[in-house]
Amino acid sequence: MHIDKSQILELLRHQGENDKAAQAESELPEQVDTDQHADLLSKLGINPAELLGKLPGGLGDKLGGLGL
């Protein structure tokens, strides 16, 4: 799945992870592929499955509404 880098940065900043947000800003491409960039996300302490669940209005909200 593709996610805008800005959504990841916003999530990290919202969680108070400003250092990780700065690192992500310099290392991640504008469009992050959760499969292709799994190593980079992991290095930032981000689990792609958890990330999808935390993004507002994203897949996480849809799955949560289904009870998954």
C-alpha atoms as one frame of an Amber mdcrd trajectory, in Angstrom:
protein
   0.000   0.000   0.000   1.171   3.529  -0.754   1.059   6.254   1.876   2.013
   9.903   1.537   5.151  10.717   3.473   3.319  13.713   4.958   0.832  11.376
   6.693   3.677   9.434   8.299   5.379  12.653   9.402   2.125  13.960  10.866
   1.567  10.725  12.774   5.106  10.715  14.188   4.843  14.358  15.249   1.439
  13.749  16.822   3.047  10.977  18.886   5.841  13.346  19.968   8.432  11.518
  17.878  10.033  14.671  16.449  13.476  13.103  15.999  12.005  10.175  14.075
   9.879  12.577  12.024  12.990  14.524  11.032  14.749  11.288  10.098  11.720
  10.101   8.115  11.519  13.425   6.306  15.058  13.043   5.016  14.992   9.300
   4.283  11.520   8.433   3.002  10.308   9.136  -0.542   7.189  11.269  -1.098
   5.123   8.129  -1.726   5.982   5.357   0.727   5.259   1.788  -0.356   4.735
  -0.147   2.878   6.166  -3.318   1.313   9.079  -1.797  -0.573  10.094   0.544
   2.266   9.402  -1.834   5.162  13.081  -1.741   6.226  13.113   2.065   6.421
   9.832   2.098   8.329  11.155  -0.532  10.717  14.305   1.523  11.291  12.033
   4.385  12.323  10.152   2.108  14.704   7.079   1.956  12.497   5.224  -1.300
  11.918   3.451  -0.927   8.539   0.376  -2.867   9.720   0.062  -0.670  12.810
   0.689   2.425  10.714  -2.249   1.619   8.444  -4.447   1.198  11.499  -3.480
   4.588  12.923  -3.933   6.747   9.843  -7.093   8.854  10.149  -9.604   8.231
   7.406  -7.442   5.480   6.011  -7.552   1.733   5.873  -7.433   1.487   9.647
 -10.726   3.343  10.041 -12.371   1.164   7.399 -11.146  -2.083   8.963 -12.049
  -0.904  12.434 -15.591  -0.306  11.266 -15.733  -3.904  10.063 -14.630  -5.263
  13.397 -11.325  -6.553  11.960
